[in-house]
Amino acid sequence: MKSANSFKLLLVMWLLLIIGAGLQLNETRWQSSILSFLPASDSDSKQKHLHNNPVNQQVRLLLQGGDADDYSEFARQLWQADIGVAWLKPTEQAEKVRDLYAKYSGLIVTDTQLSQLANEEYESLINHAWKELSSPAPIVISHLEFDPLLLTESYVKNQVNPFVGYTQYGFEVSQNPPIWLLFGSLEESSFDREAAELLTHHVRKLEHDIQASNPDFEVATSGIAFHTAAAASQAEWEVNLFGGLSLFVITVLIWLVLGRFKPLLATVGVLFLAASSGLAVVIICFADVHLIALVFATTLIGIAVDYAIHGVLAVSYGKDAFKRMIPHLRLGVATTLLAYIALWILPFELLKQVAVFIGSGLIVAYLSVRTGMQNMLGQVQFNPHPYVQKIGFMMTDTWGLLSRRQAAVIIGVMGVGAVIMLPQLHFSDQVVGLTQSPAELMEQEQNVHQWMGATEGIQTLWVVQEDTSTENLLRKQEALRTALATDPAVKYWQMLADSVPSLHRQNLVLDLQDRLWQSPEGQAYLAELGLAAVSQDRERFDLAEVPAWQRDLLLLESAGLWVSFTHIQARKDFEPNAIELAVGMDWYKPIESAEAALGDLRHQLYLWITVALVAAFGILYWKRGGLIAATGVVYLFFIMVAALKLSQLLGYPLNIFHLVAIVLVLSLAIDYLVFFSSPLAAGYVQIAVALSALTSLLAFGMLAFSATPAIASFGHTVLFGILIAALLAPLFSRLRKSCEG
Amino acid sequence: MMAICMRGLCIISTGFVLMAAGAVLAQGEEIPDAAHVLIQPSQSTHLRFRQEKHLQGMPRPLVSRGYLELSSASLLWVTEQPVEQKIQISEQGVQEFSGQQYQQVEGTKLIGQLLLALLNRDLDYLEQYFSLSAKENCVALTPLAKPLATLYSQIEVCGEAQIEQVKLYEEGGNTTDIRLQAVEG
């Protein structure tokens, strides 16, 4: 097929791809939190459950600097806004819970009461009931005819109240100065960009409105949704900035080098086709698209432009030069694609999306150059500006002055240097360092948590539980609660069994009370109250009756299984392994799990990098001979170690994203190596590689300025890696000459 | 989460009501005319009480007796019959006497703050929560809003020279009738 027809076919395919993506666009959910895409060491199903953990949906707002009127007005307007948040209505909920506990009074008891009943410590129970009855405090919960011992009344009063009081809208965590805490639950995922931005926008707008009359009024926010919104705006800003700037600077650079409109248009055309195809494929392949993946993906411009430049320069050197260039370009594309296939294979959704975006973009870029470049540029012969050619040939000539021995010494120094630096590299798998919310948002988060009673030195743990029946879930939680209550390191927990006892427990409580009423102490107590008997014919408290807000906070149904979450706060010295968990229950520490997974991922990347070096040796040996293959591997190894060492010197601990950057650096360095060790004209190769390196440096270097440490880490390493690779690559034109010579 | 709010609310409301009577009646210029003749509370009061609880479903009232001591810093509620019990309410909250020492009850700090406000005759504070109306020699306090309104429909404070009776009408239908008598000397 003629290249003109092939190019038309490519355009048709591209159009179909864009239409496909357009149709899929409405279904796409845009995510922005890097944490939501972090891998975990746990099973997929558990990871999914935890991702959907209802606690992630919580929204907490701390209202300060105003009075009750300001807060009520803020809350009233917020509740009226249709922003997909179910707000907790404290008064209404308290009434519901009170009515529910009143209805089932006598069935809900503390573990201590249960133990007293079981041990027949009747005097203690009866004495306590008399104290309650003699107190001026109202009997709010228990119906005496069902619960003469006021067990449920005591149960409720024994619950720790972390807040001072509550109002129609929120909890009053301080009276003087008045500070309120509002709770809500986001209906969409907190990682969903649109939902998060809608909520954030409304909160800030209402805060601004109230501030018009009271400038001291402030709202501190807490919840994943607010971080999602901040990360989304940051990512969007960076995609636009890095993408736009890369494109602009690259355009200027190409204009300066070539000084012609047509090659510039052809280059921009290739970039446009590549970038739009990459985005389209990602939209078609993934339901949840990560904005941070798109920030990484802006670097496609830096790589795709290389192919366009090779194409433009080869065309300018004539049809034969273009034909000779194509196999080398294809080899370069293949090695780069191999690097992205490695990323795609890794169990890290974020990297998969980067790999799919750039991989498909590069294929389209190559096909555009292969089929369209000559058509776009026509038969017009042109050369780069003479001063550019002069610089290119000067550099080649400078390297050409090296003797074979000197080249060997340089390679040897590189090898020794790499071996010395390698043990000095230290990696960290800490998740906390990978992402960073704005300082202001973190302060607000801390502020809210302080008012919620969170203290330093306390860790949060989760127990995730799966079962086919809710009764089993509750019974296992009751056993867990007994164990937690006896561990002094455990400070607080929240579980479904605190809201509703299992049927087994309710039956046991009734049986034990019945035994009490048959005893002389029980008979005497009933006689003093004037009660003849206590009815045992009671309806049981069912989970379905627990208010949805309370139930949904800790329970979800997934694929026929009930999944429940127990939230535990404990001192740092708490030893989870000391607590025996029932079958179906597992400890889950999200951060530790993610860090363990990142550690595994890092080791997989070591393997991939080793495989890449071996593969590079094999390909170079096959195509270029033993000397180029051996020195090439030393060159790649040195670039890798030196780029990491320089990144480490910046003060950032080396992490998984530095290694991801190394994979990319290696793929680009192999490209340079392939071209410089090829029989193509050295001057042309020098210009093409220098331009490619410059454009890549611009595109990737910008990532070093990202506010997200993970992206900045990636940017630093690619920047150093490409710089070293481009400066040292001409050595291979000398080595090739040496070989040939 | 809602259940944990109930406890503080109950204890707060009781101390609140008792002290509210004193504070309301102390502010002669603010209270309704008919209650003008009521007591002027002293800074330290020793009173005996007889409490009758009329509970729904119970055939007869539950009676308890004891005394209370009122000072500028605390209120001591001591039940002598049918069981012995001591409750101390102060700025720090509510403390129950168990064995040999007082034990702080969680989530009751507000009661201490309320008490101080009441002893300092901070009528503004009370008016924030109740509307006041006179009825013969009684003052009726009606909670203005939830959550107090979910506990009490009305509170009556009656007396001639001093507080003699406090009646708590609970929202659920229970009634607590507390009769007070000053102890001479």
Interface residues (C-beta under 8 A of the other chain):
Chain A: L88 P90 T91 Q93 A94 E95 K96 V97 R98 Y101 A102 N127 W130 K131 L133 S134 S135 P136 A137 P138 I139 V140 I141 H143 L144 E145 V156 K157 N158 Q159 V160 N161 P162 F163 V164 G165 Y166 T167 Q168 F171 Q175 N176 F183 S499 E528 L529 G530 L531 P547 Q550
Chain B: M1 M2 A3 I4 C5 M6 R7 G8 L9 C10 I11 I12 S13 T14 L18 Q51 K53 L55 Q56 G57 M58 P59 R60 L62 S64 G66 W77 T79 Q81 P82 V83 Q85 I87 E106 G107 K109 L110 Q113 A145 K146 P147 T150 L151 Y152 L168 E170 G172 N174 T176 I178
